[in-house]
Every structure is written in C-alpha cells, then in structure tokens.
Amino acid sequence: MHPRNAHKQGYDFDKLINVTPSLKKFLIKTPAGKKSIDFSNANAVKCLNQALLKHHYKLNYWDISEEFLCPPVPGRADYIHALADLLKNDNQNKIVNNVRALDIGTGANLIYPILGERVYKWSFTASDINPKALQNADKIRIENALSTRLVLQKDNEKYFHGVIEKDQTLHATLCNPPFHDSEHSANKATQTKWQKLGKKPKSTLNFGGHSPELWCKGGEALFIKKMIKESKHYAKQCTWFTSLVSKKDSLSAIKLVLKKIGAVEVKVVKMTQGQKTSRFIAWSFQTHSERQAMYNSK
C-alpha cells in the first residue's frame, strides 16, 4: 500500500473494537490464529468499514443500506494518496491541501470526499445519477460536518455538464466507473467471487452494489472514453482528470482516445494492495506550467 496509507499495517482489531464494540461479534480466527472477519458476511464488512472510518478518520456516523456498494476503505485511500502525489508533482513536490476535487459517481457511501477531506483537507463536489444514493450521502455529509457539495447528475452520459459550474476550477476529478459491460457479466463475476471465498454462490456480493454501480453498456472502457471526450470541453477548468481502470486490457483503447483528442499529458498510476494491483489513468490538457499556476489561484 501507499506509505501514507493508514491501513498499510493491516487491521488493529483491538483498537477498532474499542471505537465500534459491535465489531467484536464478527471476529473469527484465521488458520494462522490471527483475528479477522468473514469477508463474505455483508454485515461484518460494513461494520468493519464503520470502525475504520471512526478510528482513522474520526467519523461520527457512516451507514448504507444493502443495495449500495460497500467500498474497501484501504484501497480507496490508496487512490486518494496516489492522487495527492500526482498533484504535488505540479507543486514543487509539496503536498497540496487547498485541492478542489470532483468525485464522479460518489454513490451512497461518499468515500472519496470523506478520505480526501479528513486526510488532506480537500474540498469536494460529489455527483451521482441516483437521487436515493445522494440522499444517503447527504446524511453522511451532515452528520460529519463535511464541506462536500452534492450534485445530481441528470444525464447518465454527461459526467461534467450540469455538474461543474461555469466559473468553477478544479485540481482533479476522481471516478470509480462501473466495471462490467452487462448484468450477466456482473452476476458471473459475483459467483466467481463467492467461489474464491469458499462459499456457496449467492445472488449478491459481499460488497453490495446496484446495477448503475456495477455495470453499464460497454463496461468501464466505453464509460471512460465518453468521459474523456466530454472532459475536453472542460480542459481549462481542471488540471487532472482521473479514473480507476480495473481491467488492464482496457488501457490501450483508452490511451488511443486520449491521443486522438489531444491530451497534453497522460499517466497510468499503479497501486498495490497485497497481491492485488490496481491503477488509475490521469490525463491533462494543460502544460506543467499551466497546472502550477492553478495552485496559486483562489
């Protein structure tokens, strides 16, 4: 994990139970005799998240219903830390705290604004296509006095239009796009995950999620391509556009679109959590000196 990731040493269950006593009932022993939880148990995973967010990020409240995606907090934190490193390269290698960011598809969990504000004091605009998800995110925002501005995305193919204000400038956008290209593909992946957990296949994932969060026509590759094409219209309003890319094979097609559209700089940032490798792609239509100037703007 990233060196600044609070979770790089694993889970200290004694400390987590101290702030969230309800986590104790979900504890199990691994074959090696270590404390853990059953990650196939949705309630256990959510309770672990609540404990992590309370202990490490001082949240007063965090909850989601089972229909919504329950994010793996350590991996989401890695994205925030890696993005902070990308931005500091434009700021004389100094961590930037006055960052203005947009979280595209924030979901009900509001995880990126939580992490970005609590760790780096960033300010966020967070959008989503689902009013019910935003309603839940708003409760989290209010209960924890977060500064995030929530916006309903009205068109599922317009990620920035109607979300970024006319005179608004941003340092970065983040996105965790739907991975699968169909409901069938999402269901198949669900069954595979249950099998890897050594459990009898079920109809839902332990991390939850409803269809707009899990799949869309064309999968993540088409989703990101559309985002890239629209981002060109906001080239002067944002220094870096970024998105997670779950599938390494998606990168070549995405890079081709970026080349055709005239992106000035493109970076693929790798992140490692244990044996898992993830990545996000970042693109900018601005030069290094133009991006540097952004950090002096108010």
C-alpha positions in Angstrom: 0.0 0.0 0.0 0.9 3.7 -0.2 3.4 4.7 2.5 0.9 7.3 3.9 -2.0 4.8 3.9 -3.2 4.4 7.5 -4.1 0.8 6.7 -0.7 -0.4 5.4 -0.1 -2.4 8.6 -3.4 -4.2 8.4 -6.3 -4.1 10.9 -5.8 -3.5 14.6 -8.9 -5.2 15.7 -8.4 -4.3 19.4 -8.4 -0.5 18.6 -11.3 -0.9 16.1 -13.4 -2.8 18.6 -12.7 0.0 21.2 -14.4 2.6 19.0 -17.0 0.2 17.5 -17.8 -2.6 20.0 -20.4 -4.2 17.7 -17.5 -5.4 15.5 -16.5 -7.9 18.2 -19.3 -10.3 17.4 -18.0 -10.6 13.8 -14.5 -11.6 14.8 -13.1 -15.0 13.6 -9.7 -16.7 13.8 -7.8 -17.3 10.6 -6.0 -20.7 10.2 -2.8 -18.9 11.3 -4.6 -17.9 14.5 -4.9 -14.2 13.7 -8.1 -12.1 14.2 -10.1 -11.3 11.2 -13.7 -11.2 10.0 -15.7 -13.3 7.5 -15.5 -11.1 4.4 -18.4 -13.0 2.8 -20.6 -11.5 5.5 -22.0 -8.2 4.3 -22.9 -7.0 7.8 -19.3 -7.8 9.0 -17.8 -5.9 6.1 -20.0 -2.8 6.8 -19.2 -2.9 10.5 -15.5 -3.1 9.7 -15.9 0.0 7.5 -17.7 1.8 10.2 -14.9 1.0 12.7 -12.2 2.0 10.2 -13.8 5.3 9.4 -14.5 6.1 13.0 -11.0 5.2 14.3 -8.8 6.5 11.4 -10.9 9.4 10.0 -12.9 10.5 13.1 -16.4 10.0 11.6 -19.4 10.3 13.8 -21.7 8.4 11.5 -21.5 6.2 8.4 -24.1 3.8 7.1 -25.5 2.4 3.8 -28.3 0.1 3.0 -27.5 -3.3 1.5 -28.5 -2.2 -2.0 -25.5 0.1 -2.2 -21.8 -0.5 -2.8 -19.7 -1.0 0.4 -16.2 0.2 -0.6 -13.0 -1.4 0.6 -11.6 1.6 2.6 -7.9 0.8 2.3 -8.0 0.6 -1.5 -10.0 3.8 -1.8 -7.5 5.5 0.5 -4.7 4.4 -1.9 -6.4 6.3 -4.7 -6.5 9.5 -2.7 -2.9 9.2 -1.6 -1.6 8.4 -5.1 -3.6 11.3 -6.5 -2.1 13.6 -3.9 1.3 12.5 -5.2 0.3 13.3 -8.7 -0.8 16.8 -7.7 2.4 17.5 -5.7 4.5 16.9 -8.8 2.9 20.1 -10.1 3.5 22.0 -6.9 7.3 21.8 -6.4 7.0 18.4 -4.8 4.9 19.7 -1.9 1.6 18.1 -0.8 -1.3 20.3 -1.8 -4.0 21.0 0.8 -6.2 23.5 -1.0 -7.3 21.0 -3.6 -10.7 21.3 -5.2 -11.9 17.9 -6.5 -14.9 16.3 -8.2 -16.0 12.8 -7.3 -18.0 11.4 -10.3 -20.5 8.8 -9.1 -19.9 9.2 -5.4 -22.6 6.7 -4.5 -24.3 6.4 -1.2 -21.0 5.9 0.6 -19.3 9.2 -0.1 -16.0 7.5 0.5 -13.6 9.7 -1.6 -14.8 13.1 -0.2 -14.6 11.6 3.3 -11.0 10.5 2.8 -9.9 13.5 0.9 -11.2 16.0 3.4 -10.2 14.1 6.5 -6.6 13.3 5.3 -5.7 16.3 3.2 -8.5 18.9 3.9 -9.5 18.9 0.2 -12.9 20.3 -0.8 -15.2 18.3 -2.9 -18.1 18.4 -5.4 -19.7 15.0 -5.5 -22.1 13.8 -8.1 -24.3 10.8 -8.7 -27.1 9.8 -11.1 -29.2 8.2 -8.3 -31.2 10.6 -6.0 -31.5 7.9 -3.3 -27.8 7.5 -3.2 -27.3 11.2 -2.8 -29.9 11.3 -0.1 -27.8 8.8 1.9 -24.6 10.6 1.1 -26.1 13.9 2.3 -26.9 12.3 5.7 -23.3 11.2 6.0 -22.2 14.7 5.0 -24.4 16.4 7.5 -23.6 14.1 10.4 -19.9 14.6 9.9 -19.9 18.3 9.1 -18.2 17.7 5.7 -18.0 20.6 3.3 -18.8 18.5 0.2 -21.2 20.0 -2.3 -23.6 17.3 -3.7 -25.0 17.5 -7.2 -27.5 15.3 -9.0 -26.2 14.1 -12.4 -29.2 14.4 -14.6 -27.8 12.7 -17.8 -26.1 9.3 -17.4 -23.8 10.2 -20.4 -22.9 13.7 -19.3 -20.4 13.5 -16.4 -19.4 17.2 -16.2 -22.2 19.1 -17.9 -24.6 20.4 -15.2 -22.1 19.3 -12.5 -19.1 21.6 -13.0 -20.2 25.3 -12.6 -19.4 27.8 -15.3 -16.6 29.6 -13.4 -15.5 26.6 -11.2 -11.9 25.4 -11.4 -10.8 22.0 -10.2 -7.4 20.4 -9.5 -8.7 16.9 -10.1 -11.6 14.6 -10.8 -12.0 11.1 -9.5 -14.1 8.2 -10.7 -14.7 4.6 -9.9 -16.6 3.6 -13.1 -18.9 0.6 -13.5 -16.6 -2.3 -14.4 -18.9 -4.8 -16.2 -20.5 -4.4 -19.6 -23.7 -6.2 -18.7 -25.8 -7.6 -15.9 -24.9 -11.1 -16.9 -21.2 -10.3 -16.7 -21.7 -8.7 -13.3 -23.6 -11.7 -12.0 -21.0 -14.1 -13.3 -18.2 -12.2 -11.5 -20.3 -12.3 -8.4 -20.5 -16.1 -8.5 -16.7 -16.3 -9.0 -16.0 -14.1 -6.0 -18.2 -16.3 -3.8 -16.4 -19.4 -5.0 -13.0 -17.8 -4.2 -14.2 -17.0 -0.7 -15.0 -20.7 -0.4 -18.7 -20.0 0.0 -21.8 -21.3 -1.7 -22.7 -18.9 -4.6 -25.3 -16.3 -3.7 -27.1 -13.7 -5.7 -25.4 -10.7 -4.2 -21.8 -9.6 -3.5 -20.5 -9.1 0.0 -19.6 -5.6 -1.1 -23.1 -4.9 -2.4 -23.9 -2.5 -5.2 -26.8 -2.0 -7.5 -26.7 -2.1 -11.3 -25.5 1.5 -12.1 -22.6 1.0 -9.8 -21.6 -2.4 -11.2 -22.3 -2.4 -14.9 -23.1 -0.2 -17.9 -23.2 -0.7 -21.7 -19.7 -1.1 -23.0 -18.2 -1.5 -19.5 -15.5 0.7 -18.0 -13.7 1.2 -21.3 -16.7 2.9 -23.0 -17.6 4.8 -19.9 -14.1 6.3 -19.6 -13.9 7.0 -23.4 -17.1 9.1 -23.1 -15.7 10.8 -20.0 -12.5 11.7 -21.9 -14.4 13.2 -24.9 -16.5 15.4 -22.6 -13.5 16.4 -20.5 -12.0 18.2 -23.5 -14.7 20.9 -23.1 -13.5 21.5 -19.5 -9.8 21.5 -20.4 -9.2 24.9 -18.9 -11.3 24.3 -15.8 -9.5 21.2 -14.4 -5.8 20.3 -14.2 -6.1 16.5 -14.0 -9.0 14.2 -14.9 -8.6 10.7 -13.5 -10.4 7.4 -13.3 -9.8 4.0 -11.9 -9.3 1.3 -14.5 -10.0 -2.2 -13.2 -9.1 -4.1 -16.3 -5.5 -3.6 -17.6 -6.7 -4.7 -21.1 -8.8 -1.5 -21.2 -5.8 0.8 -21.2 -4.8 0.6 -24.8 -8.2 1.7 -26.1 -8.4 4.4 -23.5 -4.9 5.7 -24.4 -5.8 5.8 -28.1 -8.8 8.0 -27.4 -6.6 10.3 -25.3 -4.0 10.6 -28.1 -6.7 11.4 -30.7 -8.3 14.0 -28.5 -5.0 15.8 -27.9 -4.3 15.3 -24.2 -1.1 17.0 -23.3 0.0 14.5 -20.7 -1.2 11.0 -19.8 -0.1 8.9 -16.8 -1.1 5.5 -15.5 -0.6 5.3 -11.8 -0.3 1.8 -10.3 -1.4 0.9 -6.8 -0.7 -2.3 -4.9 -2.7 -3.8 -2.1 -1.2 -7.1 -1.1 -1.3 -9.4 -4.1 -3.8 -7.1 -5.9 -2.6 -4.5 -8.3 -5.0 -1.6 -9.3 -4.4 1.5 -11.3 -5.9 4.8 -12.3 -5.4 6.8 -15.5 -4.8 10.5 -15.4 -4.9 13.0 -18.3 -4.4 16.7 -18.6 -4.9 19.2 -21.4 -2.7 21.7 -19.6 1.1 22.1 -19.6 3.1 21.7 -16.4 3.5 25.4 -16.0 -0.3 26.0 -16.5 -1.0 23.4 -13.8 1.5 25.0 -11.5 -0.4 28.3 -11.8 -3.6 26.6 -10.6 -2.1 26.2 -7.1 -1.8 29.9 -6.7 -5.4 30.6 -7.7 -8.1 31.0 -5.1 
